């Protein structure tokens, strides 16, 4: 009898302390087709003794969590994400409130991470911690692209027991940057010792989503526009490359450039000057939305530097 991970009927709700798994890699491997290679030969010898298992001619494929365009030509990635989410949700059901879900995953591209992490977070989990480990000792001749990456990431997850708190992307990325700066020297030492750039990227990418997962669904660029995990991965990669000195492109703007620019244009879009109390009021309103408070805005932009405490307005020169 075949039992899929989307329906673990033999397990009671909240009965399991620990789940350890290894999710499929999107469309990289089609596991059931690989299984058929062995299954058809085993079936010849074992069908009579184990008819409940070996009665089908091939392994079941309808609910396989892979992105197979031959079976789902309309949107194979959407099917993969839906089935994977159902698997995570069933794991959420059987796991105890204080239980742990752990799995390994790595990939050098963003899209597979989007599918796995979105499905995981949608199912009600968050990332408690991530741990890089050396995986295979040898990588052959690069089959399936594995020669480029030697490290896996162990993701340790817990059930989300309360609603995530809203946070701006500006504030969240500062937390990520601060954490990366703490491990910068460690990563530099490993790079100097010959750790490949692909492995460094896997380690960094595995760490940063911890922060994002704790606020999943409540991370926003501005009030009313959610910051998606796809956008977050792009932003995280850029920030991490800049902070660890591995970026090969042009120098990126500082992390606070976007929130400062948004505040500046909100205040001075239609005027060259504004009362100080109005500026401070707008900045207080935007503090949560953009992650920049009045004092920091004034200090960084110099908008209030030339005025004394008794001034009632501040003038800003705009370009012709």
N, C-alpha and C positions, 0 to 999 in steps of 0.2 A: 504494500500500500504506500503510495506516494504522499508525502506531507509537505506542503509548501510553507514558507516562512511568513506568508501573509495571513495564515489561519492556524495557529498553534492550539487547536482545540483540546489537546491532551494536557495542557498546562492551565492552572487556575490563575485568576486575576491576582496580581500582587504576590505571587508565590516564589519568585526567583530573586536571588541575591546578586547574581553576576551574569552578564551576557557578554560573550566574546565572539566576535564575528569578523569577517573580511568581505566587505561589499564588492560587488562586481564593478568593473572599470568601464562603465558606459558601453561604448561599442567596440572597445579594444579587443575583447575576447568573447567568443560565443561558446559558452561553457557546455551547453547541451549537445552541440554538434561534436565537441571534443569527447564528451561522455559516450556518445553513440559509438565511437570507435571501439571502446572497450565493452560497452553494454551488449552490442549485438553478438559478440563472441561469448560472453558470460551467459547470455540468454539461452544459447544452444545447450549448455551443460546444466543450467540450474532452473530452467522454466518448469520442469515437472515437479521439482521439490519445493520451489518458492513461486508458485503461480501468481500470488497476490502482488509480487514485486515485478516479475519478469513476463507477465502476460502481454503488455503492450509491445509492439514491434520496435518502437524507439522510445527514448526518454521523453517525458512530457515537456512541452515548450511554450504552451499558451501563456503561462504566468512567469516566465523567466525574466528576471530583472536585468535586461540588457537592451541596448539601443541597436536593434537589428532592422535595417531599412528594408530587407527582403520581406520581413513579416509585417512591418508597420511603415509602409512607404510614406504615409502622410506626415507623421511626426514621430519618429522613433525615439528621439530624446524625451519628448513629453511622456511617452509610454514608460520609458525607463524610470523617469522621475516618479511617476504615479505609483508604479509597483514597488519601487524602493521605499517611498513614503509609507505605503501600506505595511511593509515589513517592519520599518521603524515603529510604526504605531502599535503593531502587535507586540513588539518588544516592550514598548512603553506600558502596555496593558499588563503583561505578565511580570514586569519588574516591580519589586518592592519600592516604596517611597524613597528609601535611603539607598537603593541599589545602584549598581554601576553598569553602564554599557561601555565596552571598550572595543575598538576596532583599529585596524591599520589601513592607511591609504596614502598614496603619493601620486603625483602626476605633475608634469612640467607645464601643462596647459591649464588655463583658467576654467574652461567650460566644464570639464568633469568635476572640478571642485564645486562649481555652482550647483550642479545637479545633486551631488551628495550632501552638501551642507544645507541647501535649501530644504531638501526632503527631511533631513535630520531635524532641523529647527522647526519645520512645519509640524513634525510629529510630536513636538513638545519637549525636546532635549536641548540642553546647552552644553558647551564645552567647559568642563571643569579644569582640564589641563592637557597639554600635549607634550610628548616625549619623543625626540628623534632617536632612532636606533639603527645600527648598521644591519642591513638585511642580507642579501646574498653576498657571499665572498667573491664569487666570480660571476661575470655577466655574459659569458659566451661571446658571440659576434654581434650583439646588439639586437637580438630578436625582440620584437614588440617594443623597441625603443628603450629597453631596460638598461642597456649599457651606460646610458647617460646619468642614471641615478642609482646610488648605492644605499641611500638612507630611506627608511620608512618613517612614518609618523604614527605613533600610538596615540589615538584620541580617546581620552577618558571623559565620559559624558554622564550627566545626571538628569533626572526628570525635573523639568521646570515646575516648581510648586507655587509660584506667584507670578503676577503679571510683570513683564519687563518695564523698567523705568525709561521714559523718553530721554533722549540725549541727542545733541547736535553732532553732526559729523566733524565739525571743527573741534569740539571738545573731545570727542572720541579719538580722533587721530593724534591728539596731543598725548593721550594716555599710551597709545601704541608707540609713538616716537620715544617717549620717556623710557618705555620698557626696552626698546631696541638699543637705546644708548647704554643701558645697563649691561647688555650682553655684547656690545660692540667689540670690546677687547677680546672676548672669548672667540667670537667669530673670526676676528682678524688673525688670531693665533692659528686657528684651524686652516684658514685660507693660506697662510704662510707655510703651513706644513703640507700643503698639497691637496686639501679637500676641494673637489671640483666645484665649480660655480653652480652647477645644477643642484648639488646636494645642499649648498648654502641656501639656495632659493627655497628648497623644500623645507628646511629647518625654519627659515624666517616665516614662510607662508603658513606653516603649521602653528606657529605661535600667535600670530596676529589675530586670527579669527576667534580666539578665546574672548577677546573684548567685544567683538561684534555680536557674538552669540548671546551674550548676557543682555543685550538690548534689541534682539532681533525683532523686526516689525515696528520698532519705535525709534530707529535712527533716521534723522531727517536732515536735509540740506537747509531747508527753511520750513516754517510751519505750513503744513499741508502737502509737502512733497517728501515722500519717503525715500531714503537712500537704500538702493537695492544691494544685495550681496555681490552681484556682478560689478556694480560700480565700486563697491568697497574693495573688492579684490584688486581692481585696477589701481585704485588709490593707495592701497596698502603696498602693492608691489613698487609703485613709484616712491613712496615714502621710505620703504626699507632699502631700496637701491641707493637713494640719496644719502641715507644715514650711515650705511655701511660702506659707502664708497665704491659700489659695484656698478653704478649707472654708466652706460656707454653713450647715452644721448646728451642733448644740451642740458645745461643746468636748469633745474626746475625752480619755480618761484617758491618762496618760503611758505610753510604750512599755513600761516595766518594771513596770507595775501587775500584769499577769497573772502573771509569774513570781514576784514578791514575794508575791502573794496565795496562789499555790499552795504556796509554801514555808511561809508562815505557818500555813495551815490543816493542812498535813501535820504540822507540829511540835506545834501547840497545839489540834488538833481535840478531843482528849479530856482535856486537862489545861491548867491555868493556869500551870504552871511546868515547866521541864525542865532537867536538868543541862547545863552549858555544853558539856562534851565530847560529849554526845549531839547537841546542836544542831549543833555543828561537823561531826560525822560525817555527819549527815543532809544538811547543806549541801554537803559535799564530794561525796556521792553524787549530789546533784541538780545540781551545777555544770554537768555536760555536758548533762543532760536539759533544764534550764531556762535555762542561760546566766547564772546569778547565783551568784557565789562567796560564801563566808562573810564576807569583809571587806566586800564591797559590801552584803550583806544587813544586816549589823550597822550599817553607816554610815547606810543609807537608812531603816531602820525604827527605829533608836535602841534596839533591844532590849538591846544590851549597853552602851549609853552610860553608864548610871548605875553600872555595876559596875566594880570595879578588876580588875587582871590576876590577882589571887589568888582571886577569887571562884570558887566551884564550881558555882553555878547562877544562873539568871536568871529572875526572875518577870515575867510579863506580865499586866497587868490586862485582863480581858475584860469587855465590857459585860454588864449584868444581862440 
